[in-house]
Amino acid sequence: MPIEDLLTVISSALTDMKGKDIVQLDVRGLSNVTDYMVIATGTSNRHVKSLADEVSFKAKQNGVLPLGIEGEMSGDWVLSDLGDVVVHVMQAEAREFYDLERLWNPALKQDLSSAVEPRE
C-alpha cells in the first residue's frame, strides 16, 4: 500500500474513533526506523487502547500487518509500528511530558557544540 494511502487510513481510523490533536510528522532523514509518525491523544486508558486497536484493525483490513504493538497494558501510551509509519496514541499527560512533536521537529534542533567549551 502506498504510504500516502496508509496515512489516510490511519488518520481516518483515529478521527472516526474521536482521537484528538492528530499530528503527522515526516521524519524521513531524521529516523532510521520509520518515515512518518502519527501522534494522537486519547481521553482515557480505554480510549487510547480503542484508538490503537482501530488503527491496527484498519491497517490489517488494508493489507498492512503491524510489526509490533507496545504499551497496550498500561493505556497511557500505545505505539503501533506499521513499518513506514509508527503511530503513537497517548493520554494528554504522557503526550505533554514526552513532547514528541518538539523532539522530532528538526527546526527546533540546535547544534550546541559551539556553545560548550572543550575541557583541557
C-alpha positions as CSV (number, residue, x, y, z in Angstrom):
1,M,0.0,0.0,0.0
2,P,1.4,3.4,-0.9
3,I,2.4,5.4,2.2
4,E,0.1,8.3,1.5
5,D,-2.9,5.8,1.5
6,L,-1.7,4.3,4.7
7,L,-1.5,7.7,6.3
8,T,-5.1,8.4,5.2
9,V,-6.3,5.0,6.6
10,I,-4.6,5.8,10.0
11,S,-5.9,9.4,10.1
12,S,-9.5,8.2,9.2
13,A,-9.4,5.5,11.9
14,L,-8.2,7.9,14.6
15,T,-10.8,10.6,13.5
16,D,-13.6,8.1,13.4
17,M,-12.9,7.0,16.9
18,K,-12.7,10.6,18.2
19,G,-8.9,10.8,18.6
20,K,-7.8,14.3,19.4
21,D,-5.0,16.5,18.2
22,I,-3.9,14.2,15.4
23,V,-0.5,15.2,14.0
24,Q,1.6,13.7,11.2
25,L,5.3,14.1,11.3
26,D,7.6,13.5,8.3
27,V,10.7,12.1,9.9
28,R,12.4,10.9,6.7
29,G,16.1,11.7,7.1
30,L,15.7,12.1,10.8
31,S,14.9,8.5,11.8
32,N,16.4,5.2,10.6
33,V,13.3,3.4,11.9
34,T,10.4,4.9,10.1
35,D,9.4,7.6,7.6
36,Y,6.3,9.0,9.4
37,M,5.0,9.3,12.9
38,V,1.3,9.9,13.6
39,I,0.5,11.1,17.1
40,A,-3.0,11.3,18.6
41,T,-4.4,11.9,22.1
42,G,-7.0,9.7,23.8
43,T,-9.1,10.8,26.7
44,S,-8.6,7.7,28.9
45,N,-6.8,4.3,29.1
46,R,-9.7,2.6,27.4
47,H,-9.9,5.3,24.7
48,V,-6.2,5.1,24.0
49,K,-6.4,1.3,23.6
50,S,-9.5,1.6,21.4
51,L,-7.8,4.1,19.1
52,A,-4.7,1.9,18.8
53,D,-6.9,-1.2,18.2
54,E,-8.8,0.6,15.5
55,V,-5.6,1.7,13.7
56,S,-4.3,-1.9,13.8
57,F,-7.7,-3.3,12.6
58,K,-7.9,-0.8,9.7
59,A,-4.3,-1.4,8.7
60,K,-4.9,-5.1,8.6
61,Q,-8.0,-4.6,6.5
62,N,-5.8,-2.8,4.0
63,G,-3.1,-5.5,3.9
64,V,-0.6,-3.8,6.4
65,L,0.3,-6.1,9.3
66,P,1.6,-4.3,12.4
67,L,5.3,-5.2,13.1
68,G,4.7,-4.6,16.8
69,I,2.5,-3.0,19.3
70,E,3.7,-1.8,22.7
71,G,2.0,-0.3,25.7
72,E,-1.4,-2.0,25.5
73,M,-1.4,-3.0,29.1
74,S,-0.8,0.5,30.5
75,G,-3.0,2.5,28.2
76,D,-1.0,5.7,28.8
77,W,0.8,5.4,25.5
78,V,0.3,2.7,22.9
79,L,2.8,2.5,20.0
80,S,1.8,0.7,16.8
81,D,4.7,0.0,14.4
82,L,3.3,-0.3,10.9
83,G,6.7,-0.2,9.2
84,D,6.9,3.1,7.3
85,V,4.5,4.7,9.8
86,V,4.7,4.5,13.6
87,V,1.5,5.5,15.4
88,H,1.7,6.9,18.9
89,V,-1.6,7.1,20.8
90,M,-1.2,8.8,24.2
91,Q,-3.1,10.3,27.0
92,A,-2.7,14.1,27.3
93,E,-0.4,13.9,30.3
94,A,2.0,11.5,28.6
95,R,1.9,13.5,25.3
96,E,2.7,16.7,27.1
97,F,5.5,15.0,29.1
98,Y,7.2,13.3,26.2
99,D,6.5,16.1,23.7
100,L,7.4,14.0,20.6
101,E,6.4,16.8,18.3
102,R,9.2,19.0,19.7
103,L,11.6,16.1,19.9
104,W,11.2,15.3,16.2
105,N,10.9,18.8,14.8
106,P,14.2,19.4,13.0
107,A,13.7,23.2,13.1
108,L,14.0,23.1,16.9
109,K,17.2,21.0,17.0
110,Q,20.2,23.1,17.8
111,D,23.9,22.4,17.5
112,L,25.2,23.1,21.0
113,S,28.7,22.0,20.3
114,S,29.9,25.6,19.7
115,A,28.2,26.7,23.0
116,V,30.3,24.3,25.1
117,E,34.0,24.8,25.6
118,P,36.1,21.7,25.4
119,R,37.9,20.5,28.6
120,E,41.6,20.8,28.7
